[in-house]
């Protein structure tokens, strides 16, 4: 039986790893805060002492980390993945990072004889819990095929997009559009309410027409309630917007609206909403 590792047990990683364990797969987990491993150990996972230990013990190791800095630290840092990776072993980084970071990790893993796949996901806490994420993979095709049974426990659909970097680019495109949609919803609701419209009527009208979509359906009620339980942290959306703007610079593609959206999210993060849900950007927009 394939031995799987999972590094990073935050909002997304915990749910994703739990789906692997519940499916009966053999899983070793690690998190910077070891206490976060306890619920998964109770489900049947084993606990590793470091990323190196997990990568050395497992045929395929997944990682779900906060940002490029965390992804680099877990790979290149002391007792990191590179110290444990060996010929033929696979490393699949599901974090949202830039294409440069993904390529750097891929090259280092290959130098050790390992195989690498980037596989960022589209989806937030609930899809992670339900195993209905969309997986955007690129890199070693053989590893993609070998990992398919595990990927299918975490996602409802997966794409193989070619060479390393393309998965990262697809994820940034998706989240840049999502950030723009979230901002437009917040501005529209704020405008309508200041004009005397009922917020529930605004959301119902949107959902009845061409603008109906799961994002508005899920986040709209948060705006009316003024409560933002975290499904996708606002600080992570701002990070993704920043990376998307940087990709636009790299490719020479103007991103007028996305750059403006990034500034709004930066303002919300500076106002103390970084750990709240992405919908908390409404708190600065409505002012």
Secondary structure, 3 states (H helix, E strand, C coil): CCEEEEECCCHHHHHHHHHHHHCCCEEEEECCCHHHHHHHHHHCCEECCCHHHHHHHCCEEEECCCCHHHHHHHHHCCCCHHHHCCCCCEEEECCCCCHHHHHHHHHHHHHCCCEEEEEEEECCHHHHHHCCEEEEEEECHHHHHHCHHHHHHHEEEEEECCCCCHHHHHHHHHHHHHHHHHHHHHHHHHHHHHCCCCHHHHHHHHHHCCCCCHHHHHHHHHHHHCCCCCCCEHHHHHHHHHHHHHHHHHHCCCCHHHHHHHHHHHHHHHHHHCCCEHHHHHHHHCC
